Amino acid sequence: MRKITKALALTFAVGALASAGMTTANAAQAAGSLHGCPSGAVCVYPQNAGWNNDRPSLAYYSYGAHNLSNQVGQHYVLNNQTGGATARTCTGYNGTGDCQGYLGAGYHVDKDLTPINSILLVKP
């Protein structure tokens, strides 16, 4: 019985260490580039290309509105900002019109950008 208890304790310890390593790796990834989108940016990927081998076509860093040009069809939009900043997509230029959702850091949306004319980066 004693050998089984030691074996279970060892298995638990190894599992805990593996979990701790995964947490550290995920935290490091969150602080850096995510799918090729630099830390602190909101990125747009090419039409119908998914993550495009981790190469975004657009990256925005500063808070406020960023107007889009010639972005139609389905695109991944990824928020890799830090400090709790969010992103919104807006039907009007300069962050006006119907500004949809609050895309949190680390999240993405697969969105039809045809009716979208700007992306708004919102300070927490």
C-alpha positions as CSV (number, residue, x, y, z in Angstrom):
1,M,0.0,0.0,0.0
2,R,2.9,2.4,0.8
3,K,4.4,2.0,-2.7
4,I,1.1,2.9,-4.3
5,T,0.8,6.1,-2.1
6,K,4.4,7.1,-3.1
7,A,3.6,6.4,-6.8
8,L,0.5,8.6,-6.6
9,A,2.3,11.4,-4.9
10,L,5.1,11.3,-7.5
11,T,2.5,11.3,-10.3
12,F,0.7,14.3,-8.8
13,A,4.0,16.2,-8.3
14,V,5.0,15.6,-12.0
15,G,1.6,16.7,-13.1
16,A,1.7,19.8,-11.0
17,L,5.1,20.7,-12.5
18,A,3.9,20.2,-16.0
19,S,0.9,22.4,-15.4
20,A,3.1,25.1,-13.9
21,G,5.3,25.0,-17.0
22,M,2.3,25.3,-19.3
23,T,1.0,28.3,-17.3
24,T,4.4,30.1,-17.6
25,A,4.5,29.4,-21.3
26,N,1.0,30.7,-21.9
27,A,1.8,33.9,-19.8
28,A,4.9,34.4,-21.9
29,Q,3.1,34.0,-25.1
30,A,0.3,36.4,-24.0
31,A,2.9,39.1,-23.3
32,G,4.5,38.7,-26.7
33,S,3.5,38.1,-30.3
34,L,0.3,36.2,-30.9
35,H,-0.3,34.7,-34.4
36,G,2.3,37.2,-35.6
37,C,0.5,40.2,-34.1
38,P,2.9,42.2,-31.9
39,S,2.2,42.8,-28.3
40,G,0.2,46.0,-27.9
41,A,-1.4,45.9,-31.3
42,V,-4.7,45.1,-33.0
43,C,-4.2,43.1,-36.2
44,V,-6.2,42.4,-39.3
45,Y,-5.4,39.4,-41.4
46,P,-6.0,39.1,-45.2
47,Q,-9.4,38.2,-46.6
48,N,-10.3,34.5,-46.2
49,A,-6.8,33.6,-45.1
50,G,-7.4,32.7,-41.5
51,W,-4.2,33.4,-39.6
52,N,-2.3,33.7,-42.9
53,N,0.7,31.8,-41.5
54,D,0.9,34.3,-38.6
55,R,1.3,37.3,-41.0
56,P,-1.2,40.1,-40.4
57,S,-1.8,42.6,-43.2
58,L,-2.6,45.5,-40.8
59,A,-1.5,46.3,-37.3
60,Y,-2.7,49.3,-35.2
61,Y,-1.0,50.4,-32.0
62,S,-2.4,53.7,-30.8
63,Y,-5.7,54.3,-29.0
64,G,-8.4,55.9,-31.1
65,A,-9.9,55.3,-34.5
66,H,-8.1,53.8,-37.4
67,N,-9.9,54.0,-40.8
68,L,-9.9,51.0,-43.1
69,S,-9.6,51.1,-46.9
70,N,-10.4,48.2,-49.3
71,Q,-11.1,45.7,-46.6
72,V,-14.0,43.5,-47.7
73,G,-15.2,40.0,-46.9
74,Q,-14.2,37.8,-44.0
75,H,-11.1,38.7,-42.0
76,Y,-9.7,37.7,-38.7
77,V,-9.3,40.7,-36.3
78,L,-7.1,40.0,-33.3
79,N,-6.7,42.1,-30.2
80,N,-3.2,41.7,-28.7
81,Q,-3.2,44.9,-26.7
82,T,-2.1,44.9,-23.1
83,G,-3.5,46.5,-19.9
84,G,-7.1,45.6,-20.5
85,A,-7.5,47.6,-23.7
86,T,-10.4,46.6,-26.1
87,A,-11.1,47.0,-29.8
88,R,-14.4,47.7,-31.6
89,T,-15.4,47.7,-35.3
90,C,-17.4,50.6,-36.5
91,T,-19.5,51.2,-39.6
92,G,-18.5,54.8,-39.9
93,Y,-15.1,56.4,-40.5
94,N,-13.2,57.8,-37.4
95,G,-14.9,55.5,-35.0
96,T,-18.4,56.6,-35.7
97,G,-21.6,54.8,-36.7
98,D,-22.5,51.5,-35.2
99,C,-19.5,50.4,-33.2
100,Q,-19.9,46.8,-32.4
101,G,-18.7,44.7,-29.4
102,Y,-15.7,45.1,-27.1
103,L,-13.0,42.6,-28.3
104,G,-10.9,41.8,-25.2
105,A,-7.2,41.2,-25.2
106,G,-6.2,37.8,-26.6
107,Y,-9.5,37.4,-28.4
108,H,-10.2,37.4,-32.1
109,V,-13.3,37.6,-34.3
110,D,-13.8,36.3,-37.9
111,K,-15.7,39.3,-39.3
112,D,-17.1,40.5,-42.6
113,L,-15.4,43.9,-42.9
114,T,-17.4,45.0,-45.9
115,P,-19.7,47.3,-43.8
116,I,-16.8,48.2,-41.4
117,N,-15.0,51.5,-42.1
118,S,-12.9,51.8,-38.9
119,I,-11.4,50.0,-35.9
120,L,-11.5,51.7,-32.6
121,L,-8.8,50.9,-30.0
122,V,-10.3,51.7,-26.6
123,K,-8.2,52.6,-23.5
124,P,-9.3,50.8,-20.3
